[in-house]
Amino acid sequence: MIQKRIAQWAVMAVAVPLAAAGARRLSHTLEARRGPTGVTRMLTRGADLLRPQKTKRRRFF
């Protein structure tokens, strides 16, 4: 049971950020070649859902 949790944590900690970065990079590459399209907007939106670039700073006091 612990091995399953470790595997889930590893996927969340490694694979998800890599997928978001890959989608963002692919979106920028396609946009540079062909201009903004629906596909590039969807890739960027998907990357933002997985891992937002601009996060709000929390204030603790």
Secondary structure, DSSP 4 states (H G I P E B T S, - for coil): -HHHHHHHHHIIIIIHHHHHHHHHHHHHHHHHHH-S-HHHHHHHHHHHHHS-SS-PPP---
